[in-house]
Each structure stands twice: as C-alpha cells, then as structure tokens.
C-alpha cells in the first residue's frame, strides 16, 4: 500500500498543508489534525484492492511523515472519517484515529486541549 498515490489531495492543497505545518511554532508539543480521508494505510481495516485509493489520502500522510521527521518532539494525532469503521492506531509517533460513523449516524470526536 505504500506505493498508492491519490488524486484526492491536489498539489495546491498539499502545498497549503505543508505551509501550515511549516508555520507550527517551535514550542508546540502536540498537533491535532482533522481530515475526512485517513492518511495512512494502517488506518484502513478493509482489504487492499483497486478501490483502496478512494478510501485513503496517502500523499497527505507522506507530507506529514516528512514534516514529522523534522519535528520528532511533536506528538501528532490525526483524526479522520470516511471509512465508517473505528480505528485507533499508534504508528511511528503518530496517533491515528478513524471515527466510527454511518449514513444518518454521523461520527464526532471531542478533543480536550
């Protein structure tokens, strides 16, 4: 799944995301990012197949890994939806959550800061 590339995230959106990450203050210790699409394949509990790119945004995840490599002291939590199945994965310094939801039963998360 690491070679999956998606069209969900445009080059412009990716550039804006990288700019936002670059602006995170140096004294920041935790970043929480909300996305519709999960950004790492490890968040997807469904079998990998031809439809997998429609369920993930790996370019977003790649960008996040690149940034995280420059800021290893920052705890990064990514909260996503889209898959309609709950997942909670800790991976290489990231906490990756997918919020359980369903049609007519939207999911939500309350983030305490």
KOLZALO-791797 format. One record per residue (C-alpha): residue in three letters; x, y, z. Coordinates in steps of 0.5 Angstrom, whole numbers, plus 500, padded with zeros to 3 digits. Example, Ala and Ser with C-alpha at 12.3 -4.5 7.8 and 13.67 -1.06 7.14 Angstrom:
ALA525491516;SER527498514;
This chain:
UNK500500500;UNK506505501;UNK506506493;UNK499508493;UNK498515490;UNK491519490;UNK488525487;UNK484527493;UNK489532495;UNK491537490;UNK498540489;UNK495546491;UNK492543498;UNK499539499;UNK503546498;UNK498550503;UNK498544508;UNK506544508;UNK506552509;UNK501551515;UNK506545518;UNK512550517;UNK508555521;UNK507551527;UNK511555533;UNK518551535;UNK515551542;UNK509547540;UNK509540543;UNK502537540;UNK499538534;UNK492535532;UNK490535525;UNK483533523;UNK482530516;UNK476527512;UNK480522509;UNK485517513;UNK492519511;UNK496512513;UNK494506510;UNK495503517;UNK488506519;UNK485502514;UNK482496516;UNK479494509;UNK483489505;UNK487493500;UNK485493493;UNK483497487;UNK479502491;UNK483503496;UNK486510494;UNK479512494;UNK479511502;UNK486514503;UNK490520502;UNK497518502;UNK500524500;UNK498528506;UNK501522510;UNK507523506;UNK508530507;UNK506529515;UNK512524515;UNK517529512;UNK515534517;UNK515530523;UNK522528521;UNK524535522;UNK520536529;UNK521529532;UNK519532539;UNK512534537;UNK506529538;UNK502528532;UNK495526532;UNK491525526;UNK483524527;UNK479522520;UNK473519518;UNK470517511;UNK471509513;UNK465509517;UNK469504522;UNK473506528;UNK481505528;UNK486507533;UNK493506531;UNK499509534;UNK505509529;UNK512512529;UNK510517534;UNK503519531;UNK496517534;UNK492516528;UNK484515529;UNK478514525;UNK472516528;UNK466511527;UNK460513524;UNK455511519;UNK450514514;UNK445518518;UNK449517524;UNK455522524;UNK461521528;UNK465526532;UNK470527537;UNK471532543;UNK478534543;UNK481536550;UNK486541550;
